């Protein structure tokens, strides 16, 4: 666990101050009236936030660097989606709504916080129940992975256990609890990860089931602005390449190795999704029958996965959790 601990309180204070500054600057950027200037400022802020976090943590352990860079990127990209939401006719958020959306919710739809209701919304209890169940299941998998390592078992088996365990804890546990809390507060927050194993195509997996915060961000910030100029296929490819670059920042940069591999993973998926789109238009969808679509999806998610979670990242960030 030491790879997630900073070397001293000073770096924590500097990092917290920078995150707070990123939030404040993001709010200011979201109020810029000229769309072109707002877009440039928003993307500039996102890049500057990540670059500053990387420099501030240059001598820190890999796990702490990863968390700092991801936090800075997340806060910076909030400005991007706020600008694009406003360009599409969405309302501007006030200071309190901005703080809730930008700092306390991983999703990328600011309009949810502009339409906050005075009374609690239904469904919070179910989200809490599912979140707690996912936390428990994830904890069991992580404990099992640590037990395999302690017994001298194969590292591959421990990795196969710990990665879904961590995903259950964060994506299906903590994020579900956050959605439930916001529904109590009157915000129509919904799960960002929605039964991904049911997907019958990569298009369905990335667009409607896995990490909707990321798909919302790329749709608002990249795909929609480019589709009218370049067309659907080039805009889709650009969105996935941007996703690949952002994953490089979160996966390769913290460990200083493996550059280009996460980008390659998303480039492969962009090509495959464009293939799915062509087959769909030709009346020969890969998603039917459903069993074939699920096999296709799971195969292409798993086969190139070592590109995304490459060995330097596993060694620097994941495997230390097993000790």
C-alpha positions in Angstrom: 0.0 0.0 0.0 3.0 2.3 0.3 2.8 3.1 -3.4 -0.4 5.0 -2.6 1.0 7.1 0.2 2.7 10.4 -0.4 6.2 11.1 1.0 4.9 14.0 3.2 2.1 16.3 4.0 3.4 19.2 1.8 2.7 17.4 -1.5 -0.8 16.6 -0.2 -1.4 20.3 0.6 -0.1 21.4 -2.8 -2.2 18.8 -4.6 -5.4 19.8 -2.7 -4.7 23.5 -3.5 -4.3 22.7 -7.1 -7.5 20.7 -7.3 -9.4 23.5 -5.6 -7.8 26.0 -8.1 -8.8 23.7 -11.0 -12.4 23.7 -9.8 -12.5 27.5 -9.4 -11.0 28.0 -12.8 -13.4 25.5 -14.4 -16.3 27.4 -13.0 -14.9 30.6 -14.5 -14.3 28.9 -17.9 -17.9 27.6 -17.9 -19.1 31.3 -17.8 -17.1 32.5 -20.8 -19.7 33.6 -23.4 -17.8 33.1 -26.7 -17.9 29.4 -27.5 -14.6 29.2 -29.3 -12.7 30.9 -26.4 -14.6 28.8 -23.9 -13.6 25.5 -25.7 -10.0 26.5 -25.9 -9.9 27.6 -22.3 -11.6 24.4 -21.1 -9.3 22.0 -23.0 -6.3 24.1 -21.9 -7.4 23.9 -18.3 -7.8 20.1 -18.5 -4.3 19.7 -20.0 -2.7 22.1 -17.6 -4.4 20.5 -14.6 -3.0 17.1 -15.6 0.4 18.4 -16.4 0.7 20.3 -13.1 -0.4 17.3 -11.2 2.2 15.2 -12.9 5.0 17.7 -12.1 3.8 18.1 -8.5 4.0 14.4 -7.9 7.1 13.6 -10.1 9.0 12.2 -7.1 6.0 10.4 -5.5 5.0 6.7 -5.6 3.2 5.5 -8.6 -0.2 4.9 -7.0 -0.3 8.3 -5.5 0.8 9.9 -8.8 -2.0 8.0 -10.6 -4.7 9.3 -8.1 -3.4 12.8 -8.4 -3.3 12.9 -12.2 -6.7 11.2 -12.5 -8.3 13.7 -10.0 -6.8 16.7 -11.9 -8.0 15.3 -15.2 -11.4 14.7 -13.9 -11.8 18.2 -12.5 -10.4 19.8 -15.7 -12.6 17.8 -18.0 -15.7 19.1 -16.0 -15.1 22.4 -17.6 -15.0 20.8 -21.1 -18.4 19.1 -20.7 -19.9 22.2 -19.0 -18.9 24.3 -22.1 -20.3 21.8 -24.6 -23.5 21.3 -22.6 -24.1 25.1 -22.7 -23.3 25.1 -26.4 -26.1 22.5 -26.8 -28.6 24.7 -25.0 -28.0 23.6 -21.4 -28.2 25.9 -18.5 -25.2 27.4 -16.6 -24.6 26.0 -13.2 -24.5 28.3 -10.1 -21.6 28.0 -7.7 -23.2 25.4 -5.4 -24.5 23.3 -8.3 -21.0 23.5 -9.9 -19.3 22.3 -6.8 -21.7 19.4 -6.5 -21.3 18.4 -10.1 -17.6 19.1 -10.5 -16.2 18.0 -7.2 -18.7 15.4 -5.8 -20.0 13.4 -8.7 -17.9 11.4 -11.3 -20.6 11.8 -14.0 -20.3 14.2 -16.9 -23.8 15.6 -17.3 -24.0 19.0 -15.8 -27.7 19.3 -16.8 -28.6 16.9 -14.0 -27.5 19.4 -11.4 -29.3 22.3 -13.2 -32.5 20.4 -12.9 -32.1 19.5 -9.2 -35.5 18.9 -7.5 -36.4 20.0 -3.9 -37.6 16.5 -2.9 -35.7 13.2 -2.9 -36.0 10.9 -5.9 -37.0 7.3 -5.9 -34.4 4.5 -6.2 -31.8 5.6 -3.7 -32.4 2.5 -1.4 -31.9 0.1 -4.3 -28.7 1.8 -5.3 -27.4 1.7 -1.7 -28.2 -2.0 -1.6 -26.5 -2.8 -4.9 -23.5 -0.6 -3.9 -23.0 -2.3 -0.6 -23.3 -5.8 -2.2 -20.7 -4.8 -4.8 -18.4 -3.5 -2.1 -18.7 -6.8 -0.2 -18.1 -8.9 -3.4 -15.2 -6.8 -4.4 -13.7 -7.1 -1.0 -13.9 -10.9 -1.2 -12.2 -10.9 -4.6 -9.4 -8.7 -3.3 -8.9 -10.8 -0.2 -8.8 -13.9 -2.4 -6.2 -12.4 -4.6 -4.1 -11.5 -1.6 -4.5 -15.1 -0.2 -3.3 -16.5 -3.6 -0.2 -14.3 -3.4 0.5 -15.1 0.2 0.3 -18.8 -0.6 2.8 -18.5 -3.4 0.1 -19.0 -6.1 0.3 -17.8 -9.7 0.5 -14.0 -10.0 -1.8 -14.3 -13.1 -4.6 -15.8 -11.0 -4.2 -13.1 -8.3 -4.4 -10.4 -11.0 -7.5 -11.9 -12.6 -9.1 -11.8 -9.2 -7.9 -8.4 -8.0 -8.8 -6.3 -11.1 -12.5 -7.1 -11.1 -12.5 -6.9 -7.3 -11.2 -3.3 -7.5 -13.8 -2.5 -10.2 -16.6 -3.8 -8.0 -15.4 -1.7 -5.1 -15.1 1.5 -7.1 -17.3 1.4 -10.1 -20.2 -0.7 -8.8 -19.8 0.0 -5.1 -18.8 3.6 -4.3 -20.2 5.0 -7.5 -23.6 3.4 -6.8 -23.6 4.8 -3.3 -22.8 8.3 -4.6 -25.7 8.0 -7.1 -28.0 7.0 -4.3 -26.9 9.9 -2.1 -27.5 12.4 -5.0 -30.9 11.0 -5.6 -31.8 11.7 -2.0 -30.6 15.3 -2.6 -32.9 15.6 -5.6 -30.5 15.0 -8.5 -31.4 12.4 -11.1 -28.1 10.6 -10.8 -28.0 7.1 -12.2 -25.5 4.2 -12.2 -22.5 4.9 -14.5 -21.8 1.2 -14.9 -24.9 -0.8 -16.1 -24.6 -4.6 -16.3 -21.7 -4.5 -18.8 -21.7 -8.3 -19.3 -25.0 -8.1 -21.0 -23.6 -6.0 -23.9 -24.0 -7.7 -27.3 -21.7 -5.3 -29.1 -18.7 -3.1 -28.3 -20.9 -0.1 -29.3 -23.4 -1.1 -26.6 -20.7 -1.8 -24.1 -18.9 1.6 -24.5 -22.0 3.7 -25.2 -24.6 2.4 -22.8 -23.1 0.1 -20.2 -19.4 0.8 -19.2 -18.2 4.0 -17.6 -20.9 6.3 -18.9 -19.1 9.3 -17.4 -16.3 8.7 -19.9 -18.7 8.1 -22.8 -20.6 11.2 -21.8 -17.4 13.2 -21.8 -16.1 12.0 -25.1 -19.6 12.4 -26.7 -20.0 16.0 -25.4 -16.4 17.1 -25.8 -15.2 15.3 -28.9 -17.7 13.2 -30.9 -20.6 15.7 -31.2 -18.5 18.8 -32.1 -16.6 16.8 -34.7 -19.4 14.7 -36.2 -21.0 17.6 -38.1 -17.6 18.5 -39.7 -15.9 15.1 -40.2 -18.7 12.6 -40.3 -19.6 9.8 -37.9 -16.7 7.4 -38.4 -13.9 9.9 -38.1 -15.6 11.6 -35.1 -15.9 8.2 -33.4 -12.3 7.4 -34.1 -11.2 10.7 -32.7 -13.2 10.2 -29.6 -11.6 6.8 -28.9 -8.1 8.2 -29.6 -8.7 11.0 -27.1 -9.9 8.3 -24.6 -6.7 6.4 -25.3 -4.6 9.5 -24.6 -6.5 10.2 -21.4 -5.8 6.6 -20.3 -2.2 7.0 -21.1 -2.1 9.9 -18.7 -3.8 7.8 -16.0 -2.0 4.5 -16.6 1.4 4.9 -18.4 2.4 8.3 -17.0 2.3 7.4 -13.3 4.7 4.5 -13.9 6.8 6.2 -16.6 6.5 3.2 -18.9 4.2 1.4 -21.3 3.6 4.5 -23.5 1.4 3.9 -26.5 -0.2 0.6 -25.3 -3.4 2.0 -23.8 -3.7 4.2 -26.9 -3.4 1.1 -29.1 -6.1 -0.6 -27.1 -8.6 2.2 -27.8 -7.5 2.5 -31.5 -8.3 -1.2 -31.9 -11.7 -0.7 -30.4 -12.4 2.3 -32.6 -11.7 0.2 -35.7 -13.9 -2.6 -34.4 -16.8 -0.3 -33.6 -16.6 1.2 -37.1 -16.7 -2.4 -38.4 -19.8 -3.0 -36.2 -21.4 0.2 -37.6 -20.8 -0.9 -41.3 -22.2 -4.4 -40.6 -25.2 -2.9 -39.0 -25.9 -0.6 -42.0 -25.4 -3.5 -44.3 -28.1 -5.5 -42.5 -25.6 -8.1 -41.1 -25.2 -7.0 -37.5 -22.6 -8.7 -35.4 -24.8 -8.4 -32.3 -27.3 -11.0 -33.5 -27.9 -13.6 -32.3 -27.3 -12.3 -28.8 -25.0 -15.2 -27.8 -22.7 -14.4 -30.7 -22.8 -10.7 -29.9 -21.8 -11.4 -26.3 -18.9 -13.7 -27.3 -17.7 -11.1 -29.9 -17.8 -8.3 -27.2 -16.1 -10.3 -24.5 -13.4 -11.6 -26.8 -12.4 -8.2 -28.0 -12.5 -6.7 -24.5 -10.3 -9.4 -23.1 -7.8 -10.2 -25.9 -6.1 -6.8 -26.1 -6.5 -6.1 -22.4 -2.7 -6.5 -21.7 -2.3 -3.4 -23.9 -4.5 -1.4 -21.5 -3.3 -2.8 -18.2 0.3 -3.3 -19.2 3.0 -5.0 -17.1 4.7 -1.8 -15.8 1.3 -0.5 -14.6 0.4 -3.8 -12.9 3.9 -3.9 -11.3 3.8 -0.3 -10.1 0.2 0.2 -9.1 -1.8 -3.1 -8.9 0.5 -5.8 -7.7 1.7 -3.9 -4.6 -1.9 -4.2 -3.3 -1.4 -8.0 -3.2 1.4 -7.9 -0.7 
